[in-house]
């Protein structure tokens, strides 16, 4: 079968691209190597999505997503007006519903064997013991590790010695949030860190702590006591953040533990990646027991979810027709063909205690479509964290709402070319 576009990877950017492409009338195929769509949101438990000012540019997918999520009671608008507090389990159903509504073809548990190109792309896929052959005029790499660019031998950015730390997220359930929310809001008066909202049927909250000594954390004495008592290891205190989850009362999603790598270790190395997963699960168990012992309301909690995948913040970055730089963001450089807008800071999670960075701008900057198009082949696009950008620029534009807009921008660009 021949498609207008085949998208590889059903994560945040790939879903948006497939949905908008099919909605625009393109014959679209989405190829996902696992059995579920959603990537970082559903399999990685990366909820909520961080709040970003998109200026309404390529925001159609996100708008539709919120409408579909409302059908399943899978989203919540928090006190800070962040309307992307999604339920990761329910979104597995929401994403299926969205793509079915626009007649997008989806292949689960399917991987790429080979791609060649003459007049169009000839693609060999494998599903368990079966081989599937399809053709496409355009292909989109949304694999998060640029697997399609590797197969096509297209170019990458020169690798940086800087590395972002990874995270393995988890969820604890059967927490008495009424008790915990009262305790944490009285302990911490900083409403930039700890907030609590009670609705008629749920309690929503967020709080955080890091080992950064430049900031005063209300939880600091508790973490230090746990390290002193041997209940936590020092590296367990690198980063700690929790969020409530819509339609999961008495559960909290944990944006931790941070995975601490040795100097210059690279998560693209399968041995390093495997060790990181094991390190993450060990730390989750220590954090679980720490919460039960030190936090009121956690006495009867249990681990209900551990992320199916490591939360990797950066990997390969492709070489596109244009490479976004930190200076472009800081100087608010203007572009003609805008793919998306963003005001998220340069956010670097380091494996060392001194190299974290959270550098804000006072403006909303724009990113051109050329960062998402291969330098050597205009029919090949790349979306998600593999965007053509330098290390620091990528650290600002890798968030979920930006990935939604990347996928949408590429779908619309292909639709214009096809029609």
Secondary structure, 3 states (H helix, E strand, C coil): CEEEEEEECCCHHHHHHHHHHHHCCCCEEEECCCCCCCCCCCCCCCCCCCCCCCCCCCCHHHHHHHHHHHHCCCEECCCCCCCCEECHHHHHHHHHHHHHHCCCEEECCCEEEEEEECCCEEEEEEECCEEEEEEEEEEEECCCCCHHHHHHCCCECCCCCCCCCEECCEEEECCCHHHHHHHHHHHCCCCCCCEEEECCCCEEEEEEEECCCCCCCCCHHHHHHHHHCCCCCHHHHCEEEEEECCCCCCEEEECCCEECCCCCCCCCCHHHHHHHHHHHHHHHHHHHHHHHHHCCCCCCCEEEEECCCCECCCCCCECECCCECHHHHHCCCCCCCEEEEECCCEEECCCCCCCCEEECCCCCEEEEHHHHEECCCCCEEECCCCCCECHHHHHHHCCHHHHHHHHHHHHHHHHHHHC
